[in-house]
């Protein structure tokens, strides 16, 4: 079974009433900006890279707010989804990979859970909750 790590970024507007989401062209589903961690890439670097590729924004990653996993028997994959709280520090909203992403939108926080119901406590509660697990990249040793 192949292991795949996915790094997501939870980005909100300043009022914390909207969440930045992307619509994936391939399967038509909505998700947080994010994607697979490449070989020799840290979780943080993957989250930053994927956010830039999918939304046009430069971000700063903070702590981990959720870890989900799924065993996809159909594809013989074990996927671990790590969601970071993050903030936009630059760039501008644009679709830089139209073959992958069809829409980038600020979605009302109540609607976000309809698009992405995989979080047991719900994205709305994760946004309201200030608790994060510290993330620390120890570098290469």
N, C-alpha and C positions, 0 to 999 in steps of 0.2 A: 504494500500500500504506500503510495507516494504522499509525503507530507508537504503541505503548502502553507506558508505563513502569509497572511494578508494584513496590511497596515491601513487603517482608516483614520480620517481626521474629522472630528466633530467641531464644526465651525459655526458660530452663531453671529447674528447681528448684535449691535451694541445693546439693544433692549432685551436680548435673549428671547425674542418671540419668533424668530425665524432661524432655520437651519439650512446651510448650503448643501444642496444635494445635486447629484448628476443622474441623468437617465442614460443607461447603457444601451448603445445602439444594437448590440448583438442579440440581447434577449428582451429588450424593452422594459427592464426593471429599473427602479430607482435605488440609489445607494448613496452613502456618504462618499466623498472623494477618497479614493484609495485603490489599492491593488496589491498584486503579489510582490513579495520581497525577493529581489534578485540575489544571485549567488554573491557572497562577500559584501552584501549591503546590510547595514543596520536597519532595525525597525524604524528608527527616527528618520534616517535618510530616505527610506522607502516612502514614508508618509509625506515628507516634504516633496520628493520627486513626483509622486503620484498626484498630489494636490496641484502642483504647477502644471503637469501634463494635462490634467483633466479640467482645470478651472481657470488657469492663467494667473492665479494668485500665488504669491510667495507667502509661506506660513512659518510660524514658530510653533514647535510641538511642546506641549506640557506633559502632565501625567497621564497615565492610563486610566480610562474611565470604565472600560468593559473588556472582557475577554470572552469570546464565544468560540465554540468549535462545532464542527459537523463532520461526520464520516459519510462520505458520498460513495456508497457501495457501487452504484452504477458506473462511477468513473474510477473506482479503486483509489480514492483520495481521502486523506485526513486533513481537513482545512482548519487552521486556527486563525481567528479574526481578532486582532488587537486594535482597539479603538482608543485613540489619543484625543484629549481635549487640545485644541490648537487655536491660534489666532492669526489673522491676516496681518502681514507686516509690509506688504507691497504688491506690485503687479496690478493687473486689471482683469476683470472677468471676461473670459473669452473661451471659445471652444477651439483648442489647438489640435485636437485629434478627432475630427468629425467621423472618422471610420469607427471610432470606439464610443464616443459620447455624442448623443444627439441634443441634449439640453443641459444647461447649468442654471439652476434656479434657487432662489431663496424661498423655501417652503415654510408655511405656517407650522409652528411647532406641534399643534394638534394634528395636523395632516401628516407630518413626518412619520408618525408611528404606523399610519395606514400603509405608507410606502415601504417601510422597513420594520416589520413587526417582530424582528428576531431578538430584540432586547427584552429580557424578562420584566424588568422594571419600567421599560418604555423610555424612549429618547427624551420625552418631556421631563421625566423625573431625573434622568441623568443630567440634563442641562441645569435643572433647579438645584441639584445636589452639588455641593462644592467639593465633595470628597474625590480625591484622585490618588492612585497608587504612584508613588515616585518612580520615574523612569530614569535610569542612569546607564549611560553607555560607557562601559569600562575600557573600550578601545581594543585594539589587537594586542595580544600578549604572546 
